[in-house]
Amino acid sequence: MKPPATQLPPELLLDIFSHLQNAGEEQEADQASLKSATLVCRAFAEPAQAILWQSGATLEGAGDIAKFIKSASRRRVGPKEITVKDGRDAIDETLLIRLWEHIRGVERLTIISGETRVSAETFSYSALAGS
């Protein structure tokens, strides 16, 4: 028999987890609670991830992008918005293409770079063009 918590409808879990997000001053602790909820059971993973990703994702540098790509297979949902910023390490076109191949449902991708390392040809790449 399944534990009672796993039998709750996803909409109810989403509502419960949204209270963690809106708790105010203890936002970091609440983010940690939401991250922990994604690991409790499969029924909790998607609603908790949806709340976590509502504010979008900011990836600073090649290291953050690599971690995001590596964890893609474990995510059931992802951010609607991603901002990519130059960090301590340079971001090259190949890494951006790999990032694009591992994201689903993104409505807005913003790339902020102090120096131009990304050419217009990157955005004509078939994965980026949606072909």
VMD Tcl script that draws the C-alpha trace (Angstrom):
set ca {
  {0.00 0.00 0.00}
  {1.24 3.48 -0.89}
  {1.92 6.01 1.88}
  {-0.95 8.54 2.16}
  {1.23 11.51 1.17}
  {1.99 9.97 -2.22}
  {-1.73 9.64 -2.94}
  {-2.36 13.40 -2.79}
  {-3.22 15.01 -6.13}
  {-0.33 16.97 -7.72}
  {-2.41 20.18 -7.57}
  {-2.66 19.91 -3.80}
  {1.07 19.21 -3.44}
  {1.78 22.24 -5.64}
  {-0.38 24.39 -3.36}
  {1.34 23.05 -0.24}
  {4.82 23.61 -1.67}
  {3.91 27.12 -2.84}
  {3.55 28.11 0.83}
  {7.21 27.28 1.33}
  {8.12 29.64 -1.48}
  {6.02 32.51 -0.11}
  {7.18 32.30 3.51}
  {9.17 35.55 3.27}
  {12.35 36.21 5.26}
  {13.47 32.60 5.55}
  {13.64 32.22 1.79}
  {16.95 30.32 1.73}
  {15.70 27.78 4.26}
  {12.52 27.41 2.23}
  {14.54 26.80 -0.95}
  {16.42 24.08 0.95}
  {13.09 22.58 2.06}
  {11.82 22.55 -1.51}
  {15.05 20.93 -2.72}
  {14.70 18.30 -0.01}
  {11.08 17.68 -1.02}
  {12.23 16.77 -4.54}
  {14.17 13.87 -3.01}
  {11.46 12.51 -0.68}
  {9.49 10.56 -3.25}
  {8.54 10.66 -6.93}
  {5.14 12.17 -6.16}
  {6.81 15.19 -4.53}
  {9.53 15.72 -7.16}
  {7.60 17.42 -9.96}
  {5.47 19.83 -7.85}
  {8.48 20.86 -5.73}
  {10.66 21.35 -8.82}
  {7.95 23.43 -10.48}
  {7.93 25.82 -7.50}
  {11.74 25.96 -7.40}
  {11.96 26.87 -11.09}
  {9.25 29.58 -11.04}
  {11.87 32.26 -10.47}
  {13.96 30.95 -13.37}
  {17.61 29.96 -13.37}
  {20.78 32.00 -13.53}
  {23.86 30.16 -14.72}
  {27.11 32.00 -14.11}
  {29.99 30.65 -16.11}
  {30.86 27.37 -17.75}
  {30.84 25.48 -14.43}
  {27.19 26.28 -13.70}
  {26.21 25.38 -17.26}
  {28.02 22.03 -17.01}
  {26.25 21.22 -13.70}
  {22.88 22.17 -15.22}
  {23.49 19.89 -18.20}
  {24.68 17.02 -15.99}
  {21.53 17.18 -13.83}
  {19.12 17.43 -16.79}
  {18.21 13.74 -16.76}
  {17.03 14.00 -13.12}
  {14.70 16.95 -13.72}
  {11.04 16.37 -14.48}
  {10.41 20.08 -15.01}
  {12.72 22.99 -15.62}
  {12.83 26.75 -15.62}
  {10.81 28.83 -18.05}
  {13.58 31.45 -18.08}
  {17.34 30.96 -18.09}
  {19.92 33.71 -17.82}
  {23.49 32.80 -18.75}
  {26.22 35.15 -17.51}
  {29.96 35.13 -17.94}
  {31.54 34.04 -14.71}
  {35.16 33.44 -13.87}
  {35.39 31.03 -16.79}
  {34.58 31.75 -20.41}
  {31.47 30.39 -22.10}
  {31.98 29.14 -25.63}
  {29.51 28.37 -28.39}
  {29.84 24.61 -28.02}
  {28.76 24.76 -24.39}
  {25.74 26.93 -25.26}
  {24.70 24.43 -27.92}
  {25.01 21.56 -25.41}
  {22.92 23.60 -22.95}
  {20.19 24.13 -25.54}
  {20.09 20.40 -26.29}
  {19.36 19.68 -22.60}
  {16.60 22.16 -21.83}
  {12.87 21.73 -22.34}
  {10.09 24.25 -22.05}
  {12.29 27.34 -21.87}
  {10.43 30.40 -23.08}
  {13.24 32.90 -22.61}
  {17.02 32.53 -22.82}
  {19.13 35.59 -22.00}
  {22.88 35.60 -22.56}
  {24.87 38.33 -20.84}
  {28.48 38.55 -21.86}
  {31.14 41.16 -21.14}
  {32.92 40.15 -24.31}
  {31.35 38.79 -27.44}
  {32.28 35.13 -27.67}
  {29.07 33.99 -29.29}
  {28.60 34.45 -32.99}
  {25.37 34.84 -34.91}
  {26.01 31.40 -36.44}
  {25.40 29.83 -33.01}
  {21.80 30.92 -33.15}
  {21.27 29.51 -36.61}
  {22.29 26.08 -35.25}
  {19.38 23.67 -35.86}
  {18.83 22.89 -32.15}
  {18.52 26.59 -31.38}
  {16.34 27.33 -34.36}
  {13.87 24.63 -33.32}
  {14.41 22.49 -36.44}
}
mol new
graphics top color blue
foreach p $ca { graphics top sphere $p radius 0.5 }
foreach p [lrange $ca 0 end-1] q [lrange $ca 1 end] { graphics top cylinder $p $q radius 0.2 }
display resetview
